[in-house]
């Protein structure tokens, strides 16, 4: 057992998918030509004045409620002062002492048990621009399109005790945010970014050790790997008699190492003060109540309902709930075909496989709940085998045709005629005398090999149940 305890806190920055930016009317979209979605407000030109985007505030309230947090009815914005090329005003409009939400939590699963992770605060702020380094040209350029994009920063308490716990928390947080539909949560686009503060202390100690901050992690796997590296480095430095330096580090994913970026700032370094251009105000409790009433069913509650309502295992329910569109598709399919377990097996197996391989959302596939149920029914009625059913599914997605049309046009209907199948069975038995000897010597499970060979010979069209019966009959006469 390690003599040290790991202490981790996470800061997640979430871009909101509002139509416009947080303090101006510039469109809030990703992928436009550099510096085309800008105006005097987000460029910080003299005389321009910010105006708060109401939807950004409502989204922030919704996020806070979903994270079991208290909503501050008093809204105040502050200036966070620092100088960097991607920050045109020389300060960032953020929230300091009055965040939108505070004192929330999420419950994660740790080794089969629930653990509560405290959420210290969730506050609104504006994003900075994007600085890009062009090594070939020997210069840096900045795109201000991202400047002013509405952000929510979600800060945990230092409650995480391992990189794995951090991974579990981030996975649940992202899924919760996806169910709220306030962001696409795409880390590749920068819609969701995570910084991690990590320290170690002697086991049993109550005071926190010196922390370092990790940045530039582009996936939850990277967060986990970077934290594992940094925890090991802290322990090695301390046990060697050294001291940890409080600093901000960049994670190099290719070399699996950290690179010093700058010394770690404290709150006083930013010289926070109230933004004089944005008047403080209070939120009517009716607005908060309306957001509470409009919350969707969140993932943890949906898993419990799927287990109770559809008699699924917690694992099966979790696989379906891990994607809101998959969960909705599943429920729509069960209305057409009430045998939920069979629908779940198809959804979590062949359908998800197609979704991942095609790198598409289920809504983008040529598949409807009704057409999937038609396919499942063909398999259950022994018109086609389960194996052929998977091939038919792929063909349906390629051609946009029904299962019935593909089965008919490609002649895929299952063969159940005894005379045809007996001929195949006799050929397989004649060609595998060694397997017959194994069966005679007390290994009846070897008959499964014969069934597999017969299925291959029939091109997957043979009725496997019939094959089993006929092989058993032949073996009984052998």
N, C-alpha and C positions, 0 to 999 in steps of 0.2 A: 504493500500500500504506500502511495506517495506521501512524503512528509509535507507536501504543499497542497493548498487548496486554490483552485482557479476561480477567479471572479471576472465575469464578463457582463458588460452592458452594451446594448445595441442602439444605434440611431438610424432609423430608416427614413429616407426622403422619398416621398411619393408625389409624382406629378399628377395633377387632377385633369380629367378630360373635359373641362369646360370648353365652351365654344370660343371664348376669348380669354385673354390674359387676366391676371388678377387685378391690375390697377389701370388698365387701358383697354381700348377696343380692338387691338391687334388680334388677328386670328391665332388660335392656339392649336397649331398642327405641327406634325413632325415631317421632315424631309423636303421642305421648301428650299429654294436656292438661297445661299447665304445672304443674310442682312436684307431680306425682302419683307419680313413680317415685323417691322419696327416702326416706331413713331417717336415724337419728342418725349413722351412720358417714359417709355421703357428705355430710351437712350439717355435719359436724365438731362435733357437740355434745359437751360435756364428758363424759368417762367412756367414750365409745365407742371400740372398738378395731378396727383393720383386720385382715382375714384375706385372704391372697393367693389369687386365683382360679387354680387349677392349669391350667385350659385356656388362660388368657391366657399363662401361662409357656410352655406347649407350643407355642402358636401363634408366640410370639416366637422360640423355638428353630427352628421350621420356617422362618420368614422368614429368620433368620440363615443357615441352611444353604443356602437357595435363592439367597442373595446371596453365596455362596462365602466366608462369613465364619467366623472362629474363634469357637466358643461358650465363654464363660467358665463354668467349672463352679462358680465361687463367686458366689452371688447375694446382693446387698446392696441395700437401698433407702435413699434419702436424702431429706431434706426440702429443697426448693427454696423459699426464703422470698421472697415478694413480696406486696404488698397491692393487691388489685383487687376490685371488688364481686362478680365472678363466682367468687371463690375463697373459699369460706366458712371454711376453716380458717386462712387467712392464709399458707398454704404449700401446695405441690404435692408429693405423693409421687412421686419420680422416681428415676433412677439417675445417679450422677455418675462415680465413678472405676472402677466395675465394671459396664459395660453387659452385657446378655445376649450381644451379639455385637460383634465388632470386626474390623477389617482385612479387609473383603470387597471385592467388585468386581462390576461389570457391564460387559460389552463391548458398545458401541454401534457402529452403522455411521456413519461420517463420510466422505462423498464416496467411497463404495465400499470403504473400508478400515475395519478394526476399530480401535476405540480403547478402551482400558481406563479406566474411571472408578472410582477408588477409593472405597470406602465406609468411612468412619472408624469408625462405630459405629451400632448399632441397640439402643435401650434401651426398657424398659417404663416407662410412667408413667400417671397418671390424667388424664383430661380435666377442664377447668374447666366452669363453667356457661355459659349463653348470655345475654349482656347485650344488650338491645334498647332502642333510643332511640325514644321516642314524641314526635315533634316537636309533634303536635297537642295532646297533653296537657301538654307542657312538662316531661316527666319521663322517667326511665329505669326499666325493669323488668328483673328477672333471673329466668330459668328454670333451676332447679338439676337438671332431669332428666338433663342431659348430664354433670353432675358425677360423677366416678368411672368414666366409661366407659373401658375399657382402650384405651390408645394405645401404638403403637410409633412412636418417632421415629427416622427413618433419615437419617443425616447423611453427605453425601459429603465427600471431600477437595476442595480447591479445584482440581479437574482440568478443569473445563469451560471452554472458551475462546470460546464464542459462545452467544448466545441459542438458535440452532438446535440446538446440542449439548445444551443444557439440555432442549429440547423432546423430542429423541430419547431422552434418558435417562429422562425422566418417562414417556414412552409405553411404553418397555420395562419400567420398574419397575412401572407400574400393571398391565400385562398379566401380568407374573410373579406379582404378588400375587393377581390374579384366578384364575390357575391353581391357586394354593395354597388358594383358597376360605376365606381367613381374614377377608375383608371384602368388602362390596359395592363399595368404591372409588368411591362416588357423591359427586362434588364438590359437587353441588347440596345434598345433605343434610349436607355437612361431614364425610363419612366419610373423605375424603382431602383434606388441605390441604397447601399448599406455601408455604414462605418461601424467599426467595433472598437470598444475600449476594453483592454485586458490587463489584468495584473495577477500576481500570485502572492500568497501569504502563507506563513506556517500554519499547518492544520490546527484548528482550535483558536487561532487569533481572531480578534474582533475588528481590529483596525485594518483598513485597506492598504495594500501595497502600492508602490509607484506604478502608474498605468502608462501604457502606450496606446496610441490610436492608430488603427489600421484603415487604410483607404484603398481605392482602386480595385475592388473585388467585384468581378462581373457575373458571378453566379453564387448560389447558395453553397455549392460544392467548394468554390474558391474561398468563401467565408470560413467554412469548416477547416479547410486545409491550411489557410493562413493563420487561423487561431491555434491550430495544433502546433504549427511551426513556432509561433510567437510564445506560446506557453512553455515549450521545450527550451527556447532561448532564454526566457526569464529565469527558469530553474537553473540552467547551466551557469548563467552569469552570477546568480546569487550564491550557489553552492561553491563557486570558484572564488568567492570573496569580493566580487564586484558589486556595483550598484546599477540599478536600472535608471536610465535617463528618461525623463518624461518628454516624449516627442511624438510627432506624427510620422507614420511610416507608410510608404507605398508598397503594395504587394505586387511582386513580379511573378505572374502566373507561369511563364515559360521556365524561369529558373528556380521556381519554388523558394523564393527568399524575399526578405523585406529590404527596402531601401529608405534611408533617412530622407525626409522631406523638409521638415522644419520643427522647431521646438513647439511643444504643445501649448496652445493659448489657454488662458483663463478667461472667465466672463468679463473681468475688469479690463482686459486687453482690448475688448471691442467697444468700450465707452458707450454702452447702451444709453439712449435717452428717448423720451416719447417723440414720435414723429409729429411735428407741428402741422403738417399738411393733411393729416387724417384725424378727424375729431373722434374722441372716444364716444361710445354709445352702449346702450343696454339692449339685450335681445328679449323680446316678448316671450314669456313662457309658453304661449300658444304655438309659437314657431318651433320651439324645442319639442313640445308634445306632438306636433304634426310629423316631425322627422322620426320620432320614436315610433309612432303608429305606422309610418311608411317603411320601416325596416323590413327587409326580406327575411325569410327563414335562413338562418346562418348555418354554416357547414356542420358544426358539432351537433346542433339540434336536428339537422336533416339526417345525419348518420343514425342517431337514436330512433328517429321515426321510421327510416327504412328497415332497421332491424325489427322493430315492433310491428310495422304494418305489412311488410313483405316477407317476414321470416328469413331474412338474410343474415349471414354472419357479419360481425362488425367489420371484418376485413373486406368482404365483398361490398358492403355498403360504403366503406371508405374509398374504395377504388372508383365507384360510380360518382360519389360526391366530390371527388378531387377535381372534377371539371363541371362547372354549373350547367353547361349545355348538354353534357353527357347525362347528368342526373335528370334534366328535364326530358330528354329524349327517352330515357328509360321509363319514366312515369307515363309518358304518352303511349309508349308501346304496351305497357301493362294494361292500359284501358282497352286495347284491342285484343290482348291475349293475357288472361289473368294469371297464368303460371309464371309468377315473377322470377323464380329461381332460374328457369330456363332462359328467360329474357336476359337476366343478369349475366348468365354464363356467356351468352352471345355478345353482350355489350362489353364485358370486361375482357373477353378473349378476341375473337375474330374482328369485331368492329373497332375496338381500340387499336388493334394491330394495324388495320388499314388507315386509321386516323394518323398514327405515328409515322408509318412508312410514307404516306402521301404528304405529310406535313401540312395537313389541312384541318380546319375545324369541322366538326360533324355537320354543321349547317351548310358547309361548302360541298359536301359529298352528295352524290346523286342517290340519296337514301332518305326514306321517310319512315316513321314508326310503323305505318301500315305495310310498307313494302318489306321491312325487316320481319314483321310478324308473318307475312305470307311465306317468306323463306323458312322461318322456323317451323311453320305448320307443315311444309313439304317434307322436312326432315322427320318430324314427329309422326307423320303419316306413312313413313318408309317409302316415299316416292323417290327420294334421293338419300344417300348416306350422309353422315355428318361431314365426312371428308369432302365429298362432292359439294356439299352445302357451302363450304368455305370458298371453293372455286367459283361457285355461282355468285356468292357475295362479291367477289372481286370483279366478275363480269358485269354484275349489276352496276357497280360504281364506274366501270369503264364505259359502258354502253347506255346507261340510263334506262334499261329495260326491266320488266318485271321478272321475278324468279321463274314464273310459269313459262314466259316466252323463251328465256334462255334454256331452260330444261328441254322444252320441245324442239327448239331450233338446233340445239347441239346434241340431241339424243342422249341426254344424261339420266333419263329415268332409270330407277333402280331395277335390276333384274331379280325377279322372285320366282321365276319358273323353275320347278324342281328338276326337270329333265336337263335344262341348260346348266344349272348349277352343279348337278351330279357329275356331269361330264368334266367340269372344271375341277371338282373335288377329286375325282379319280385320277386325273392327270397329276395334280399336286402330290397326292399320296404316292403314286408310282415313282415320282421323281425325287422323293425324300424318304427313302427306306431307313436312313439313320434316325430320323425323327420318329418314325414308327417304332423303332426299337426302344427309343427312350420312353415312349408312352407305355409300351408293353412292360418295361422294366420298372414301372411305378412313378413315372413323371408325367401325369396327365396335363400339366401346365404347358408342356411342349406343343400341345394341340393349337395353342395360340399362334405359333409360327405358321402352321398350315393355313389358318384362317387368313393371316397376313399375305401369304403367297397367293392364295385364291383371290383375295381382293385385288392384288396387283394384276393378276392374269385377267381379271374382269374389267380392268381399267377403272377400278373403284366403283363400278356400277352394281356389283353384287350386293344383295341384302345380307348384311353381316349376321343378323339373327338367324336367317335361313341357313347360311353357311355353317354356323355353329351346330345347328340341328343336324345337318346332313353329314358333317364330319364326325359328329358323335355317333350317328347311326352307322357309318362305315366302320368306325373304330370298334363298335360293339360287335360287328359281324366279322372283324378281322381275326 
